[in-house]
């Protein structure tokens, strides 16, 4: 087992990894930018080293600097978390070249599945159905993509070949708007992942986004941990996830089949460690391979809740050369889990990012509630990274009970000083279509959740202002009250004492 692990990430995922390392009695090393000097992950780690300025390109994406720190502090492994360097084959190879274990897949698997175009071609050869697109055609120029687009048909998606999380993705309705969207997509992909290559994919209308979590060790064992429903999205960014999927429900045959296909896709590239196979599923329950994320997913806690498996610990054990502790027949989904991503953004102003100082953070608690966060009261939310500040995860026996518990947890959650999307989640959990499990990836885009029209939410600032005025007025009145001295020159207690002495 490893003695010291460097966590090449920040925020809640860095804290999450550090906690698992502690339980495995492994020392941890944090790295931080200027903006994260007071980050929670810096406080939790055994050691911490400065990377550079706040921009990710000058800090968390500096692979050579991270490797230099790893050598300096004597770390024998690096966990990349998700985002940043997590899906960079060159970084995985550099770790290997320097004798440092990369807690993730091998460079060859990242190249084959981390590049979405190669992944589609690979799984297609393995017999896995894929969404129509420009798979297998290499890195195409804008001119070539414009020529191919009408053959695929509109609407379609422009997607970065590397990375994930919706960054760089653009939806295209017609050929006229496509040139500008191609430029914007390449620019964002280059900024976020250091790779500006893009490809095209047919946009399947009304589809569900359902993914399968897999684990694979170095001894040829591969298993899946069931599915996650990730269809509640805004601008291709997931906002709420749950396990299992309400769409699959009791259809165990479909669950098993999709799980088998996911395992088959992983075996096609000799995949090792944790990964996720993402599918689009239409109303007829026909599924298509979307992509494989060769890393830990943001939404992994819901799978941990229903399976009882710590995926981060499994990642570490696999990287250390140990065999999987479970077999496929051991995996039984128990209960229902749901995760709300709490973002620093204003749902009443088109989800604009909200930056500033968190003056107070009050977290919900109680049975079946888990909070993964990297912030605290007094932490500064900067504009340099994504808006995620925490993940609220709840677990109960049924979906109905889980939703009830989530409502209670959201009511208790308080973040002062910045805006958050908590009102959005509260509105979502009151939506009748969501409660019935009748939604798809276009649910929010189609206007099913007009959060800004909620009268109660709009009145909250006025209520807060009036409360503050009344409190100030009451405090002023109290300070103005004068206390008049009694007629006697001393207290009643002393008078009683004197009276008792006269009777002696």
C-alpha angles and dihedrals in degrees: 000000000000121000099201131018126193112213107214096198145062143228126025096344092054090051090047092054093045091055093054090047091053091053088052090049092244121145116236136215123201128200123202144183126223090270092052099046089118096036120143092239089058090055094047099048124088090231134016132195132192116243104185143267123355098263111098091227089060097043126012093031094052098105095175092054092049091050090048090054091046091055092044096052095039098244112169095196141028125212111199098192108201131316123015106054098351095106100033111119091194091058092049089050092047090053090050092048091054094048095252119132115239110215095221139051127322119271091253092056093047090051092048098043103018089063101070094208095053090043092056092049092047097050091042089059087050090058098258114140114241135196110259113262145111095306116153094018098102127224105339129198122239089255092055092046091051089053094049097043097081089051091057092043134228139308096050141152131244107212134181114245090225133043129016143213093108092287112147093007118135131183114221122203099178144000094258095066094040102088094059092045091051090055093047092048094051092047094052093043091052092048095047103036107014089243122096098187115124139179139193129250133181113252108232107211120225094009129150121232107225124167136191123219114219135187124198129179133203092260098067098265115137127174139163128228099211129262140306126209110226103164098119099093140149118204088348091303115123116236105172131021133183140185128246106025117250087212094059092037111150094353094116092167092061091045092052093045094051089046091052091049090050091052089047091053091050092049090051089071099030089249121198129192129012121334142154130229111206123206137186111219122194128211091271090057092250108148132206130193109251104175144308122246107211094204145050113303127230089234097051093114094074090058090047089052097053096039101035090228122133100221094192092054089048090052091054094046092049092050089050090058099256124140123248112275093218140053126216093257089057093062109097121163110229121194127328131293132193133187127201116196107221107209132187095241138108113249090191092060102047092281095294112181115264118211132179142079121329100225094184136005119190112184125205119242142181138093117341096008125124130178122197108190143149099198138078141177106302096026118133118229106215129199094235101085140037121296098250111121100162147348120231111205126184131182131197140149098268137021091249092053091045092054091049091052092047091053090053092047092050090050090055096045113101127181114174127190097037137047120257136186093244091115088056092056091046091053091046092054089055094051111111095213091052091047089052092049091243106137142101140193091286093053097108095032090056090061099253092138114048095179094168091061094061105117095203093054092047091055096052096090091051092048091050091049093050091048091052092050093050092047091051092047092051092049091050092051092049093052091050095057112108121209114223118215117241124246093254120078092227142030127284090247091061091047091054090049091053092047092052091052092055089058095055 
